[in-house]
Amino acid sequence: MFFHTLRFKLTLWYVAILGVTLCAFSLFLYLTLSKGLHRSLDNKLRTTAEVIAASIRRPFGPGPSLADIDQIMREHFGIRPLGRFVQVLDETGKRSSNIRNVDIPMSMETLERVSKGETVFETVTVAKEKIRLVTLPIFEKGRMVGIVQVGSPLEEIEEALRQLLLILLVAVPSVLILAVVGGLFLANKALRPVDEITNTARKIGSSGDLSQRIRLKKKVDDEIGRLAATFNEMIAKVENSFQQIKRFTADASHELKTPLTILRGEIEVGLKRLRTPEEYQKILASNLEEVKHMSRMVEDLLTLARADMGALELRKEVVDLGGLVREVWEEVRLWAEDKGVELLFQEDGEARVMGDRGRLRQLALNLIDNAIKYTPSGGRVELRVVRDGDEVTFSVADTGEGIPPEDLQRIFERFYRVDKARSRQRGGTGLGLSICKWIAEAHGGRISAESELGRGSKFHVSFPLYRGS
C-alpha cells in the first residue's frame, strides 16, 4: 500500500518538518511585524505629545484651542493631525479636543500613574473605534499643570496585519502542496536504485540465478551506489559459496564412491567361489585399507564442517612452536629415512605462540607428511622455525616434484589435488591442506606456498609471537 511505502514516509516527514518551519517562521514574522508597527506608532504618538506639551508649556490661562493645536502640528510636522485624537487637559480639568463632541476617556489608574510622572500607553475605544493612546503629564516646577493625550486609530495597523495573515494563509499551504509534489518526485528519483535492488533480489529469489547483478544507469559514489556495490559483492560471495558447496558435494560423493566401489567389487569377487584362507585375508586386508581411507576422509570432513559452523573450540595455551615441531620431526624421521628422504630441522631460539597444541601439531604433521610423500628417494625436506619481528614462521621446504603455477592458487581448496590418481595411491584425502589453512587462520596466522616444477615446493605458516611472561 502506498501509505506504507518509504516514499510516502519520507515525503510526509519532509512536508511535516517544512510545515512546522513555515508556521514557526510565519508566527515569528507576524508577531515581529505587529510589535514593530505598534512600537513605531507609540514612538510617533510620544513625539507628537512631547511636541505639543513643549509648545503649550506656559502658565495656563484659558488653554490652547483646536486652531492652536492645528497650527502647532502644521509648524512641526507640516500636516494637519487628521485621523488623530488630541486632547489637552489643564489643571482645572478643562478639555480641548480636535474632534468635536468626542472625549477621550481616562481611567483612574491612568490618572494615578500620570500624576506620578509616568507616560502611559493604552488601547481604548473611542466612538466604536480602537485607538492607540498616549497620556503625557505636563509638569512645571515639580507640579503637574496639565495632561496631553494623543491617539491614533489602529485601523491601518490591523489592516496591514490582516493582509499579512491572508498572504501567509495562502502562501504556506501553497508551498506545502508544492513540497508534497517535489518531495514525491525527489523520493522517486532517489529510491529508484532501491527498486532496482529489490527487483534483482526478487529475480534471484524466484529463479535462483545467482549470476544476477544490480545494473545502475550510472555509477555514483553515494549511499545508494555503495549499497548496490555491497549487494553485488554479497551476491558474488553467495554465488561463490554455492559453487564451492556444489563442487565440495560432487568431490565428496566421488571420493566416497571410489572406496565403496572397490569394497563392493572385492567382496563380490570373493563371494563368487570358495577361496583359500590366504585369499580371504588378502581381500579383507584390502577392504580394511579402504575403510581406513574412508574413516580418515569422514573425520576430516567432520573437522571442516565443525570449523565452518564455529563449533570447533580451540584450547589455547602458550606453545613453544619450535619444540612442538622438533617432536614431530623426531617421530617421522625414521619413516623419512626408510623412504630415502633426508629430513632436516632448524630452529632459531625460543618461538612461543598462543594456540591449541593439538591443532598446531596436526598442522605441522600434515605439512611434513605431504612433503615426505611427494619427495622422491634421495631428496631432502627442511623444517625451520624462526622468529621474524612480531611473528613466528614455520616453513617446510622439499625437493620434490613441485606444483604447476595454475594449480598453486587452488591447493588449499577442499578435495583439490594436483594429481588425483597418485594422491590416492599415497593415501591422501585432498583435505589436509584445507585443514592446515583453517588451523592457521583460527590462530590469527596465514599460510602460503611457493613452488617450482621439478625443484620442489615450500610452505610458510606465520603466527603472532607471544610476548607474555
C-alpha positions in Angstrom: 0.0 0.0 0.0 1.3 3.4 -0.9 0.8 4.9 2.6 3.2 2.2 3.9 6.0 2.9 1.4 9.2 4.6 2.2 8.5 7.2 -0.4 5.3 8.3 1.4 7.1 8.3 4.8 10.0 10.4 3.5 7.6 12.8 1.9 5.5 13.0 5.0 8.4 13.8 7.2 9.8 16.3 4.7 6.4 18.1 4.5 5.8 17.9 8.2 9.2 19.5 9.0 8.8 22.1 6.3 5.2 22.9 7.6 6.4 23.3 11.2 9.3 25.5 10.0 7.0 27.7 7.8 4.4 28.0 10.6 7.1 29.0 13.1 8.5 31.5 10.7 5.1 32.9 9.8 4.2 33.3 13.5 7.6 35.0 14.1 7.1 37.3 11.1 3.5 38.2 12.2 4.5 38.9 15.8 7.6 40.8 14.9 5.8 43.0 12.4 2.9 43.6 14.8 5.4 44.6 17.6 7.3 46.8 15.2 4.3 48.6 13.9 2.9 49.2 17.4 6.3 50.3 18.6 6.6 52.7 15.7 3.1 54.1 16.3 3.9 54.5 20.0 7.1 56.4 19.2 5.2 58.8 16.9 2.5 59.3 19.4 5.0 60.1 22.1 6.9 62.5 19.9 3.7 64.3 18.9 2.6 64.5 22.6 6.0 65.9 23.6 6.0 68.5 20.9 2.5 69.6 21.9 3.4 69.7 25.6 6.6 71.6 24.9 4.7 74.2 22.7 2.0 74.9 25.2 4.0 74.7 28.4 3.4 78.1 30.0 1.4 79.5 32.9 -2.1 78.1 32.0 -4.8 80.5 31.2 -7.7 79.5 29.1 -5.7 76.7 27.4 -4.9 76.0 23.8 -7.7 75.9 21.2 -8.2 73.5 18.4 -6.8 76.0 16.0 -3.7 76.4 18.1 -3.2 72.6 18.1 -3.6 72.5 14.3 -1.1 75.3 13.9 1.4 73.5 16.2 1.1 70.3 14.1 1.5 72.2 10.8 4.6 74.1 12.1 6.3 71.0 13.4 5.1 68.3 11.0 3.8 70.2 8.0 0.5 68.3 8.2 -2.8 68.6 9.9 -3.4 66.0 12.5 -6.2 64.4 10.5 -7.3 61.0 11.8 -5.7 61.6 15.2 -7.3 62.3 18.5 -5.6 65.2 20.5 -6.9 66.2 23.9 -5.3 68.6 26.4 -6.5 69.0 29.9 -5.4 71.9 32.1 -5.2 71.8 35.9 -8.9 72.6 36.2 -9.8 69.5 34.0 -10.9 71.6 31.1 -10.6 69.7 27.8 -9.6 70.8 24.3 -10.1 68.2 21.5 -9.5 68.1 17.8 -12.7 66.0 17.4 -15.8 67.9 18.4 -18.1 66.3 20.9 -15.7 63.4 21.4 -14.0 63.0 24.8 -11.1 60.6 25.2 -11.7 58.5 28.3 -9.2 58.4 31.1 -9.4 55.8 33.8 -8.5 56.3 37.5 -5.5 54.0 37.1 -4.2 56.1 34.2 -4.7 59.3 36.1 -2.9 57.9 39.1 0.1 56.8 37.1 0.2 60.1 35.2 0.2 62.0 38.4 3.4 60.2 39.4 5.1 61.4 36.2 4.6 58.3 34.1 3.8 58.3 30.4 1.0 55.8 29.8 0.3 53.9 26.6 -3.0 52.1 26.2 -5.5 50.9 23.7 -9.0 52.3 24.1 -12.3 52.5 22.2 -13.5 55.9 21.1 -16.7 56.2 19.1 -16.6 52.5 18.4 -13.1 52.8 17.1 -10.0 51.3 18.6 -7.2 53.8 19.0 -3.8 53.7 20.5 -3.5 56.4 23.1 -0.6 58.0 24.9 -1.1 60.1 28.0 1.7 62.5 28.9 1.8 64.7 32.0 3.0 68.4 31.9 5.0 69.5 34.9 6.2 72.9 35.9 8.3 73.5 39.0 7.5 70.0 40.2 3.8 70.4 39.9 1.5 68.8 37.3 -0.2 71.6 35.5 -1.8 69.7 32.6 -2.1 66.5 30.6 -1.7 65.8 26.9 -3.4 62.8 25.3 -2.7 61.9 21.7 -4.3 59.0 20.0 -4.3 57.4 16.6 -6.6 54.7 15.1 -5.3 51.2 14.9 -7.2 50.5 11.7 -4.2 50.9 9.4 -2.0 48.6 11.5 -4.8 46.0 11.8 -5.4 46.2 8.1 -1.7 45.6 7.4 -1.7 42.7 9.8 -4.8 41.2 8.2 -3.2 41.5 4.8 -0.1 39.7 6.0 -2.1 37.0 7.7 -4.1 36.5 4.5 -0.9 36.2 2.5 0.5 33.7 4.9 -2.7 31.6 5.0 -2.5 31.4 1.2 1.3 31.1 0.8 2.0 28.4 3.4 -0.5 25.8 2.1 0.6 26.5 -1.4 4.3 25.9 -0.5 3.3 22.7 1.3 1.4 21.4 -1.8 4.5 22.2 -3.9 6.6 20.4 -1.3 4.4 17.3 -1.5 4.8 17.2 -5.3 8.5 17.9 -5.1 9.1 15.5 -2.3 7.4 12.7 -4.1 9.5 13.5 -7.2 12.7 13.6 -5.3 11.9 10.4 -3.3 11.0 8.5 -6.5 14.3 9.6 -8.1 16.4 8.9 -5.0 14.8 5.5 -4.4 14.8 4.3 -8.0 18.1 2.3 -7.4 16.4 0.7 -4.4 13.7 -0.6 -6.7 16.4 -2.0 -8.9 17.9 -3.7 -5.9 14.5 -5.1 -4.9 13.8 -6.3 -8.4 17.1 -8.0 -8.6 16.7 -9.7 -5.3 13.2 -10.8 -6.3 14.6 -12.3 -9.5 17.3 -14.2 -7.6 14.7 -15.5 -5.1 12.3 -16.7 -7.8 14.8 -18.1 -10.3 17.7 -19.0 -8.0 20.0 -17.4 -10.6 22.9 -16.0 -8.5 24.6 -14.6 -11.6 22.1 -11.6 -11.5 23.7 -8.3 -10.6 22.4 -4.8 -10.0 23.0 -2.6 -13.0 22.5 1.1 -12.3 22.3 3.6 -15.2 25.3 5.4 -13.9 27.9 4.7 -11.3 27.5 7.1 -8.3 29.6 7.1 -5.2 26.8 7.8 -2.7 24.9 5.8 -0.1 22.7 4.1 -2.7 25.6 3.4 -5.0 27.6 1.9 -2.2 24.6 -0.2 -1.2 24.3 -1.5 -4.7 28.0 -2.3 -4.8 27.8 -4.1 -1.4 24.8 -6.0 -2.6 26.6 -7.1 -5.7 29.7 -8.2 -3.6 27.4 -10.1 -1.3 25.7 -11.9 -4.2 29.1 -12.7 -5.7 30.2 -14.2 -2.4 27.0 -16.2 -2.1 27.4 -17.5 -5.7 31.0 -18.4 -5.0 29.9 -20.2 -1.8 27.2 -22.1 -3.7 29.7 -23.1 -6.3 32.1 -24.3 -3.6 29.3 -26.3 -2.0 28.3 -27.9 -5.3 32.0 -28.7 -6.0 32.5 -29.9 -2.5 29.4 -32.2 -2.6 30.4 -33.6 -6.0 34.0 -34.2 -4.9 32.9 -35.8 -1.6 30.5 -38.0 -3.4 33.2 -39.0 -5.9 35.8 -39.6 -3.1 33.4 -41.8 -1.1 32.1 -43.6 -4.1 35.6 -44.8 -5.2 36.4 -46.8 -2.0 32.8 -48.1 -1.8 33.1 -49.3 -5.4 36.4 -51.0 -4.6 34.9 -52.6 -1.5 31.9 -53.9 -3.3 33.9 -55.2 -6.2 36.3 -57.1 -4.0 33.6 -58.6 -1.9 31.6 -59.6 -5.0 34.7 -61.3 -6.4 35.4 -63.0 -3.1 31.9 -64.4 -2.9 31.8 -65.8 -6.5 33.6 -69.0 -5.4 35.3 -70.6 -2.4 38.8 -69.4 -1.8 41.7 -70.2 0.4 42.1 -68.5 3.8 45.1 -66.6 2.4 43.0 -65.2 -0.4 40.3 -64.2 2.0 42.9 -62.5 4.2 44.2 -60.6 1.2 40.7 -59.4 0.3 39.9 -58.4 3.9 43.2 -56.5 4.2 42.4 -54.5 1.0 38.9 -53.8 2.4 40.4 -52.6 5.7 42.6 -50.2 3.8 39.6 -48.7 2.0 37.7 -48.5 5.3 40.6 -46.7 6.9 40.8 -44.3 3.9 37.1 -43.5 4.3 37.4 -43.1 8.0 40.2 -40.5 7.6 38.1 -38.7 5.0 34.9 -38.7 7.1 37.0 -37.4 10.1 38.5 -34.6 8.0 35.1 -33.7 6.7 33.6 -33.5 10.2 36.6 -31.4 11.3 36.0 -28.9 8.5 32.2 -28.9 8.9 32.5 -28.1 12.6 35.0 -25.4 11.8 32.6 -23.8 9.3 29.9 -23.8 12.0 32.2 -22.4 14.6 31.6 -25.4 16.8 35.2 -26.5 17.0 36.7 -24.9 20.0 40.5 -24.3 20.4 42.1 -25.0 23.8 44.6 -22.2 23.7 47.8 -22.2 25.7 51.3 -20.9 25.4 53.1 -23.3 23.0 56.8 -23.4 22.1 56.3 -23.9 18.3 60.0 -24.9 17.9 59.8 -27.6 20.5 56.5 -28.9 19.0 57.9 -29.2 15.5 61.0 -30.9 16.9 58.8 -33.6 18.5 57.0 -34.2 15.2 60.4 -34.3 13.4 61.7 -37.0 15.7 58.5 -39.0 15.2 58.6 -39.1 11.4 62.4 -39.1 10.9 62.6 -42.9 10.8 59.7 -43.0 8.2 61.6 -40.5 6.1 64.8 -42.5 6.3 63.0 -45.6 5.3 61.7 -43.7 2.2 65.2 -42.4 1.5 64.4 -38.8 2.2 66.7 -36.7 4.3 64.7 -34.8 7.0 66.4 -31.7 8.5 65.3 -29.4 11.3 66.5 -26.0 12.3 65.1 -23.5 14.9 66.1 -20.0 15.8 65.8 -19.7 19.5 62.5 -19.8 21.5 59.4 -19.1 19.5 56.3 -19.1 21.6 52.7 -18.7 20.3 49.3 -18.8 21.8 47.4 -21.7 20.4 45.8 -25.2 20.6 48.8 -27.6 20.9 46.8 -30.5 19.3 45.8 -28.5 16.3 49.2 -27.0 15.8 50.7 -30.4 15.9 48.1 -31.6 13.3 49.1 -28.7 11.0 52.9 -29.5 11.3 52.3 -33.2 10.8 50.1 -32.6 7.7 52.7 -30.4 6.0 55.7 -32.6 6.9 53.7 -35.7 5.8 52.9 -34.1 2.4 56.5 -33.0 1.9 57.8 -36.5 2.5 55.1 -38.2 0.3 55.9 -36.0 -2.7 59.7 -36.1 -2.4 61.4 -39.0 -4.2 64.1 -41.1 -2.7 67.4 -39.2 -2.4 65.5 -35.9 -1.8 65.5 -33.6 1.1 62.9 -31.9 3.4 63.9 -29.0 5.5 61.9 -27.8 8.5 62.6 -24.3 10.0 61.0 -22.4 12.9 62.3 -18.8 13.1 61.3 -15.5 14.7 60.7 -12.6 12.4 59.8 -9.4 14.2 56.4 -9.9 15.8 55.8 -13.2 14.1 56.9 -16.8 14.3 57.3 -18.6 10.9 57.2 -22.3 10.4 58.4 -23.4 6.9 58.6 -26.8 5.2 60.7 -27.0 2.0 61.1 -30.1 -0.1 63.0 -31.1 -3.3 60.0 -32.9 -4.7 58.1 -32.7 -7.9 56.8 -29.2 -7.5 53.3 -27.8 -8.2 52.3 -26.3 -11.6 51.5 -22.5 -11.4 47.9 -23.0 -12.5 47.4 -25.3 -9.5 49.3 -23.4 -6.9 46.4 -21.0 -6.1 43.9 -23.8 -5.6 45.8 -26.3 -3.5 44.1 -25.1 -0.3 40.7 -25.8 -1.7 38.9 -28.9 -0.4 39.4 -32.1 -2.4 41.7 -30.3 -4.8 44.7 -32.4 -5.7 47.2 -31.8 -8.4 47.4 -35.5 -9.4 44.3 -37.3 -8.1 45.4 -40.8 -9.1 48.8 -40.6 -7.5 47.4 -38.8 -4.5 45.0 -41.6 -3.8 47.8 -44.1 -4.1 49.7 -42.2 -1.4 46.7 -42.2 0.9 45.6 -38.6 0.6 42.1 -37.3 1.0 42.5 -33.9 -0.6 41.5 -32.2 2.7 44.8 -31.9 4.5 45.9 -28.5 3.2 42.3 -27.2 3.7 42.6 -28.2 7.4 46.0 -26.6 7.6 44.6 -23.3 6.2 41.8 -23.3 8.8 44.2 -24.0 11.7 46.5 -21.2 10.6 43.7 -18.7 10.3 42.0 -19.8 13.5 45.2 -18.9 15.3 45.4 -15.4 13.7 48.0 -16.6 11.2 48.3 -17.2 7.5 49.6 -19.9 5.2 51.2 -19.6 1.7 53.0 -21.7 -0.8 55.6 -21.3 -3.5 56.8 -23.9 -5.9 58.8 -24.6 -9.0 58.2 -27.6 -11.2 61.0 -30.2 -10.9 62.7 -28.3 -8.0 60.2 -28.6 -5.1 57.8 -26.6 -3.0 57.9 -24.5 0.1 55.1 -23.8 2.6 55.2 -20.9 5.0 52.9 -20.6 8.1 53.2 -17.4 10.2 51.7 -16.9 13.7 51.7 -13.9 16.0 54.6 -14.1 18.5 53.5 -14.4 22.1 55.4 -11.9 24.3 53.7 -12.6 27.6 55.6 -13.8 30.7 
